[in-house]
Amino acid sequence: MNNLQLAVQFFLQIAIILGFCRIVGVLAKRFGQPQVVAEMIAGVLLGPSLFGFLAPELQQSLFPWDPKQSTRDTSSYLFPASQLGLALYMFIVGLEFRVDIVRKHFKSSLAVSSAGMIAPFVLGAGLGYWFHSWGGLFPERTTATEAMLFLGASMCITAFPMLARIIHFKGLHGTLMGTVAIGAGAIDDAVAWCLLAMVLASFDSDPSQAIRSIGGGLAFGVFVTMIVRPTLGRLERFFLDSAGKLSESGLVLALILMALGAWFTDSIHLHAVFGAFLMGTAIPRGEVHSGVVEKIQPLTVALLLPLFFTYSGLNTRIGLLNAWWLLGACLAILIAAIVGKWAACTLAARLSGLSLRDAMGIGVLMNARGLMELIIINKGLERGIISPELFACLVIMAIVTTLMASPLFDRMIGKREAV
């Protein structure tokens, strides 16, 4: 395809993606699911798992896809567009992140996070060793240690950005339950990505990469918290116009900061989402924060984020699970993920002094993997750490655990008032 053909194809794809995501969203809403969960499902359905199975020639003509061999197909432009959507989305999550409330309940968040990492990591690492011994689910180049670390990290991750949307959807902002869950989710994902950095460093036989990723990420977090955040607070007036509202220049400045944060954490081989999120937490609260969210959230959530789910869906081939042992492996992953995260987080929250009701709600929320799971396993597939079959198993696990969160929360907990 030439550039003009790519542009024509892209516009048609956008129309199809957005329309289909909204149709699935209407159906999902009847089952108590937020739109972002519907888009996750829609992305998989647009890929080879359903659309490609029912109409392979039509699906391939609309979404030409060969990311390993071609740079002139859907992947060449859908990938950067999806990454922009992710970065902007995490920037918004950072803007809405209540550092003050998380600090107040930090001990409970740390207890829940620790349990929610250790238990699923141990179970995931055990499965990783088992699957590696079998052969087939990991490429030959992947060592047993890398398999254990990667699958352990995949199990212990929480859908932090999707968790934030579910908490918003359920009206849990400001509640003890929502605060502890969002704090624990942030810690979980940071540690999981440090584990991934170790896997990538081992895979590339470059220990300095892990040091650069983990050390650089910690240093950047301290820099943003100790220097960028207070500095922007003192320079708040540069974001505002004469009427005290966010100016166009202020919006551009905020987007520049987002892009720089995403660039830095991507350049040290973490992920753009972390830099974008941290920069979001540094933006001054009040008129600046609310103005930026108001201007960029609708386009990001409605247009750009669905592109990521579609990109992930085009990588997912559930039809590869065509043998009983693959279905068994998928079931084992799902059971380990649910037991490790849900049970461990519920128990930790209860032991930290929270009520049984709050503890159960936190366990349900923390069990959702969603967006961050898709990011980490896409990275694993892209680098050749995992096979397409294991990728499909992990996508199913991410979808099922995320689908469980909202209806189970409603059935077990119901609605709670902000405190």
C-alpha positions as CSV (number, residue, x, y, z in Angstrom):
1,M,0.0,0.0,0.0
2,N,1.1,3.6,-0.7
3,N,0.6,6.4,1.8
4,L,-2.8,7.5,0.2
5,Q,-4.1,3.9,0.3
6,L,-3.0,3.6,4.0
7,A,-4.9,6.8,4.8
8,V,-8.1,5.7,3.0
9,Q,-7.9,2.3,4.8
10,F,-7.3,3.9,8.2
11,F,-10.4,6.2,8.0
12,L,-12.6,3.2,7.0
13,Q,-11.1,1.2,9.9
14,I,-11.9,4.0,12.4
15,A,-15.5,4.1,11.3
16,I,-15.8,0.3,11.7
17,I,-14.0,0.2,15.0
18,L,-16.0,3.0,16.6
19,G,-19.3,1.8,15.3
20,F,-18.8,-1.8,16.4
21,C,-17.4,-0.7,19.9
22,R,-20.6,1.3,20.5
23,I,-22.8,-1.6,19.4
24,V,-21.0,-3.9,21.8
25,G,-21.1,-1.2,24.5
26,V,-24.9,-1.0,24.3
27,L,-25.2,-4.7,24.8
28,A,-22.6,-4.7,27.6
29,K,-24.3,-2.0,29.5
30,R,-27.3,-4.2,30.0
31,F,-25.0,-6.6,31.9
32,G,-23.6,-3.8,34.1
33,Q,-20.3,-3.5,32.1
34,P,-18.7,-0.1,31.4
35,Q,-17.9,1.0,27.9
36,V,-14.2,0.4,28.3
37,V,-14.8,-3.3,29.0
38,A,-17.0,-3.5,25.9
39,E,-14.2,-2.1,23.8
40,M,-11.9,-4.8,25.1
41,I,-14.3,-7.5,23.9
42,A,-15.0,-5.7,20.7
43,G,-11.3,-5.6,19.8
44,V,-11.0,-9.3,20.1
45,L,-14.2,-9.9,18.1
46,L,-12.9,-7.7,15.2
47,G,-9.8,-9.9,15.0
48,P,-9.3,-13.3,13.6
49,S,-11.0,-15.0,16.6
50,L,-14.5,-14.1,15.3
51,F,-14.6,-11.7,12.3
52,G,-11.6,-13.5,10.7
53,F,-13.2,-16.9,11.4
54,L,-16.6,-16.0,9.9
55,A,-15.4,-13.9,6.9
56,P,-11.6,-14.3,6.6
57,E,-11.2,-12.6,3.2
58,L,-13.3,-9.6,4.2
59,Q,-11.6,-9.3,7.6
60,Q,-8.2,-9.4,5.9
61,S,-9.2,-6.8,3.3
62,L,-10.5,-4.4,6.0
63,F,-7.6,-5.1,8.4
64,P,-4.6,-6.3,6.4
65,W,-2.3,-7.7,9.1
66,D,1.2,-9.1,8.9
67,P,3.2,-7.3,11.6
68,K,6.2,-9.6,11.4
69,Q,6.8,-9.2,7.7
70,S,5.4,-5.9,6.5
71,T,5.6,-2.3,7.6
72,R,2.9,-1.2,5.1
73,D,-0.2,-2.8,6.6
74,T,-2.6,-2.1,9.5
75,S,0.1,-2.6,12.1
76,S,2.3,0.2,10.7
77,Y,-0.2,2.9,11.7
78,L,-2.6,1.3,14.1
79,F,0.2,0.6,16.6
80,P,1.5,4.2,17.0
81,A,-2.1,5.5,17.1
82,S,-3.0,3.0,19.8
83,Q,0.1,4.0,21.8
84,L,-1.0,7.6,21.7
85,G,-4.4,6.6,22.9
86,L,-2.9,4.7,25.8
87,A,-0.6,7.5,26.8
88,L,-3.4,10.1,26.7
89,Y,-5.7,7.8,28.7
90,M,-3.1,7.1,31.4
91,F,-2.4,10.9,31.5
92,I,-6.1,11.4,32.3
93,V,-5.9,8.6,35.0
94,G,-3.0,10.5,36.5
95,L,-4.9,13.8,36.4
96,E,-7.7,12.1,38.4
97,F,-5.4,10.3,40.8
98,R,-5.9,11.4,44.4
99,V,-2.4,11.3,45.9
100,D,-3.7,12.7,49.1
101,I,-6.3,10.0,49.7
102,V,-4.0,7.2,48.7
103,R,-1.4,8.5,51.2
104,K,-4.0,8.4,53.9
105,H,-4.7,4.7,53.4
106,F,-1.2,3.7,52.2
107,K,-0.7,0.9,54.7
108,S,-3.9,-0.9,53.6
109,S,-3.0,-0.4,50.0
110,L,0.5,-1.8,50.5
111,A,-0.9,-4.8,52.4
112,V,-3.4,-5.6,49.6
113,S,-0.8,-4.9,46.9
114,S,1.8,-7.2,48.5
115,A,-0.7,-10.1,48.8
116,G,-2.1,-9.4,45.4
117,M,1.4,-9.7,43.9
118,I,3.0,-12.5,45.8
119,A,0.2,-15.1,45.6
120,P,-0.5,-14.8,41.9
121,F,3.2,-14.4,41.1
122,V,4.0,-17.7,42.8
123,L,1.1,-19.5,41.0
124,G,2.1,-17.9,37.7
125,A,5.7,-18.8,38.1
126,G,4.8,-22.4,38.8
127,L,2.6,-22.5,35.7
128,G,5.4,-20.9,33.7
129,Y,7.9,-23.6,34.7
130,W,5.3,-26.3,34.0
131,F,4.4,-24.9,30.5
132,H,8.1,-24.4,29.7
133,S,8.8,-28.0,30.5
134,W,6.0,-29.1,28.2
135,G,7.2,-27.1,25.3
136,G,5.0,-25.3,22.8
137,L,3.7,-22.4,24.8
138,F,7.1,-20.6,25.0
139,P,9.5,-20.3,22.0
140,E,12.8,-22.2,22.3
141,R,14.8,-19.0,22.9
142,T,12.8,-18.3,26.1
143,T,14.5,-19.8,29.2
144,A,12.6,-21.4,32.1
145,T,13.5,-18.4,34.3
146,E,12.2,-16.0,31.8
147,A,9.0,-18.0,31.4
148,M,8.5,-18.1,35.1
149,L,9.1,-14.3,35.5
150,F,6.9,-13.4,32.6
151,L,3.9,-15.5,33.5
152,G,4.3,-14.5,37.2
153,A,4.3,-10.8,36.2
154,S,1.3,-11.4,33.9
155,M,-0.7,-13.0,36.8
156,C,0.1,-10.4,39.4
157,I,-0.7,-7.3,37.3
158,T,-3.9,-5.4,37.9
159,A,-5.8,-3.4,35.3
160,F,-4.9,-0.1,36.9
161,P,-6.4,2.3,34.3
162,M,-9.4,0.0,33.8
163,L,-9.7,-0.3,37.6
164,A,-9.9,3.5,37.7
165,R,-12.7,3.6,35.1
166,I,-14.7,0.9,36.9
167,I,-14.3,2.8,40.2
168,H,-15.5,5.9,38.4
169,F,-18.4,3.9,36.8
170,K,-19.4,2.5,40.2
171,G,-19.3,5.9,41.9
172,L,-16.5,4.7,44.3
173,H,-14.3,7.9,44.1
174,G,-13.5,9.0,47.6
175,T,-14.6,5.7,49.3
176,L,-12.2,3.7,51.4
177,M,-12.8,0.7,49.1
178,G,-12.0,2.6,45.9
179,T,-9.0,4.4,47.4
180,V,-7.3,1.3,48.7
181,A,-7.9,-0.6,45.5
182,I,-6.5,2.2,43.3
183,G,-3.5,2.6,45.5
184,A,-2.8,-1.2,45.5
185,G,-3.4,-1.4,41.7
186,A,-0.8,1.4,41.1
187,I,1.8,-0.5,43.2
188,D,1.0,-3.8,41.6
189,D,1.5,-2.5,38.1
190,A,4.7,-0.7,38.8
191,V,6.3,-3.9,40.3
192,A,4.9,-6.1,37.4
193,W,6.6,-3.8,34.9
194,C,9.9,-4.0,36.8
195,L,9.6,-7.8,36.5
196,L,9.0,-7.4,32.8
197,A,12.1,-5.2,32.6
198,M,14.1,-8.1,34.2
199,V,12.6,-10.6,31.6
200,L,13.5,-8.3,28.7
201,A,17.0,-7.7,30.1
202,S,17.5,-11.5,30.4
203,F,16.0,-12.1,26.9
204,D,18.5,-9.6,25.4
205,S,21.4,-10.8,27.6
206,D,21.8,-7.2,28.8
207,P,21.5,-6.9,32.7
208,S,22.2,-3.1,32.3
209,Q,18.8,-2.8,30.6
210,A,17.0,-3.9,33.8
211,I,19.0,-1.5,35.9
212,R,18.3,1.3,33.4
213,S,14.6,0.5,33.4
214,I,14.0,0.1,37.1
215,G,16.5,2.7,38.2
216,G,15.4,5.2,35.6
217,G,11.7,4.6,36.5
218,L,12.3,5.2,40.2
219,A,14.5,8.2,39.5
220,F,11.8,9.7,37.2
221,G,9.1,9.1,39.7
222,V,11.1,10.9,42.4
223,F,11.9,13.7,39.9
224,V,8.3,14.2,39.0
225,T,7.1,14.1,42.6
226,M,9.8,16.2,44.2
227,I,10.6,18.7,41.4
228,V,8.1,18.8,38.5
229,R,4.9,18.7,40.7
230,P,5.8,21.6,43.0
231,T,7.3,23.6,40.2
232,L,4.2,23.3,38.1
233,G,2.2,24.3,41.2
234,R,4.1,27.6,41.4
235,L,3.7,28.2,37.7
236,E,0.0,27.4,37.5
237,R,-0.7,30.9,36.1
238,F,1.0,29.9,32.8
239,F,-1.7,27.4,32.2
240,L,-4.5,29.9,32.6
241,D,-6.0,32.8,30.7
242,S,-7.0,36.2,32.0
243,A,-10.4,34.7,33.1
244,G,-8.7,32.0,35.2
245,K,-9.6,29.2,32.8
246,L,-7.3,26.8,31.0
247,S,-5.9,28.5,28.0
248,E,-5.0,26.9,24.7
249,S,-1.3,27.4,25.4
250,G,-1.9,25.8,28.8
251,L,-3.4,22.7,27.2
252,V,-0.5,22.5,24.7
253,L,1.9,22.7,27.7
254,A,0.1,19.9,29.5
255,L,0.3,17.7,26.3
256,I,4.0,18.5,25.9
257,L,4.6,17.3,29.5
258,M,2.6,14.2,28.8
259,A,4.6,13.4,25.6
260,L,7.9,14.0,27.4
261,G,7.0,11.7,30.2
262,A,5.8,9.0,27.8
263,W,9.0,9.4,25.7
264,F,11.3,9.0,28.7
265,T,9.7,5.9,30.2
266,D,9.4,4.4,26.7
267,S,13.1,5.2,26.0
268,I,14.2,3.3,29.2
269,H,12.1,0.3,28.1
270,L,9.4,0.5,30.7
271,H,6.3,1.8,28.8
272,A,4.9,5.1,27.7
273,V,1.9,4.8,30.0
274,F,4.0,5.2,33.2
275,G,5.5,8.5,32.1
276,A,2.2,9.8,31.0
277,F,0.5,8.8,34.2
278,L,3.2,10.4,36.4
279,M,3.0,13.6,34.5
280,G,-0.7,13.6,34.9
281,T,-0.3,13.4,38.7
282,A,2.0,16.5,38.5
283,I,-0.4,18.8,36.8
284,P,-1.8,21.4,39.2
285,R,-5.3,20.6,40.6
286,G,-8.3,22.9,40.2
287,E,-8.9,24.7,37.0
288,V,-5.9,23.3,35.2
289,H,-6.7,19.7,36.0
290,S,-10.4,20.0,35.3
291,G,-9.8,21.9,32.1
292,V,-7.3,19.4,30.7
293,V,-9.6,16.5,31.5
294,E,-12.6,18.2,30.0
295,K,-10.8,18.9,26.7
296,I,-8.9,15.7,26.1
297,Q,-11.0,13.0,27.8
298,P,-13.9,12.7,25.3
299,L,-11.7,12.3,22.2
300,T,-9.2,10.0,23.9
301,V,-11.9,7.7,25.3
302,A,-14.2,7.8,22.3
303,L,-11.7,7.7,19.5
304,L,-8.1,6.7,20.4
305,L,-8.5,4.1,23.2
306,P,-10.7,1.7,21.0
307,L,-7.8,1.6,18.6
308,F,-5.6,-0.1,21.2
309,F,-8.2,-2.8,21.9
310,T,-8.5,-3.5,18.2
311,Y,-4.7,-3.7,17.8
312,S,-4.6,-6.3,20.6
313,G,-7.6,-8.1,19.1
314,L,-5.8,-8.5,15.7
315,N,-3.0,-10.2,17.6
316,T,-5.4,-12.7,19.3
317,R,-6.2,-16.0,17.6
318,I,-8.4,-17.9,20.1
319,G,-8.9,-20.5,17.4
320,L,-5.3,-21.6,18.1
321,L,-6.6,-23.3,21.2
322,N,-7.6,-26.3,19.2
323,A,-6.3,-29.1,21.5
324,W,-7.5,-30.3,24.8
325,W,-4.2,-29.6,26.6
326,L,-4.3,-26.0,25.3
327,L,-7.8,-25.6,26.7
328,G,-6.6,-27.2,30.0
329,A,-3.7,-24.7,30.1
330,C,-6.1,-21.8,29.6
331,L,-8.3,-23.1,32.4
332,A,-5.3,-23.5,34.7
333,I,-4.2,-19.9,34.0
334,L,-7.7,-18.6,34.7
335,I,-8.1,-20.5,38.0
336,A,-4.6,-19.5,39.2
337,A,-5.3,-15.8,38.3
338,I,-8.6,-15.7,40.1
339,V,-7.6,-17.6,43.2
340,G,-4.2,-15.9,43.5
341,K,-5.5,-12.3,43.1
342,W,-9.1,-12.3,44.5
343,A,-8.6,-14.5,47.5
344,A,-5.2,-13.0,48.5
345,C,-6.4,-9.4,48.2
346,T,-9.6,-10.1,50.1
347,L,-7.7,-11.8,53.0
348,A,-5.0,-9.1,53.1
349,A,-7.6,-6.3,53.2
350,R,-9.5,-8.0,56.0
351,L,-6.3,-8.6,58.0
352,S,-5.3,-4.9,57.6
353,G,-8.4,-3.9,59.6
354,L,-11.0,-3.3,56.8
355,S,-14.5,-4.6,57.1
356,L,-15.5,-7.9,55.4
357,R,-17.6,-6.0,52.9
358,D,-14.8,-3.6,52.0
359,A,-12.3,-6.5,51.8
360,M,-14.5,-8.5,49.5
361,G,-15.1,-5.5,47.2
362,I,-11.4,-4.8,47.0
363,G,-10.7,-8.4,46.1
364,V,-13.2,-8.3,43.3
365,L,-11.9,-5.0,41.9
366,M,-8.2,-6.1,42.1
367,N,-9.0,-9.3,40.2
368,A,-9.6,-7.3,36.9
369,R,-6.6,-7.4,34.6
370,G,-7.9,-5.7,31.5
371,L,-5.9,-3.0,29.8
372,M,-2.5,-3.5,31.5
373,E,-2.6,-7.2,31.0
374,L,-3.1,-6.6,27.2
375,I,-0.2,-4.2,27.2
376,I,2.3,-6.6,28.9
377,I,1.3,-9.6,26.9
378,N,1.5,-7.6,23.7
379,K,5.0,-6.7,24.6
380,G,5.8,-10.4,25.3
381,L,4.4,-11.5,21.9
382,E,6.1,-8.6,20.1
383,R,9.5,-9.6,21.6
384,G,9.0,-13.3,21.0
385,I,8.9,-14.3,24.7
386,I,5.6,-16.1,24.5
387,S,3.8,-18.0,21.7
388,P,0.6,-17.0,20.0
389,E,-1.2,-19.8,21.8
390,L,-0.1,-18.6,25.2
391,F,-1.0,-15.0,24.1
392,A,-4.6,-16.3,23.3
393,C,-4.8,-18.0,26.8
394,L,-3.7,-14.8,28.5
395,V,-6.2,-12.6,26.5
396,I,-9.0,-14.9,27.6
397,M,-7.9,-14.7,31.2
398,A,-7.8,-10.9,30.9
399,I,-11.2,-10.7,29.4
400,V,-12.9,-13.1,31.9
401,T,-11.4,-11.6,35.0
402,T,-12.3,-8.1,33.8
403,L,-15.9,-9.2,32.9
404,M,-16.3,-10.7,36.4
405,A,-15.5,-7.5,38.2
406,S,-18.5,-5.3,37.6
407,P,-21.4,-7.8,37.9
408,L,-19.8,-9.6,40.9
409,F,-19.3,-6.3,42.6
410,D,-22.9,-5.4,42.2
411,R,-24.1,-8.8,43.4
412,M,-21.8,-9.0,46.4
413,I,-21.4,-5.4,47.4
414,G,-23.9,-3.2,45.7
415,K,-23.4,0.6,45.8
416,R,-21.6,2.5,48.5
417,E,-21.6,6.1,49.5
418,A,-18.5,8.2,49.3
419,V,-16.8,8.8,52.6
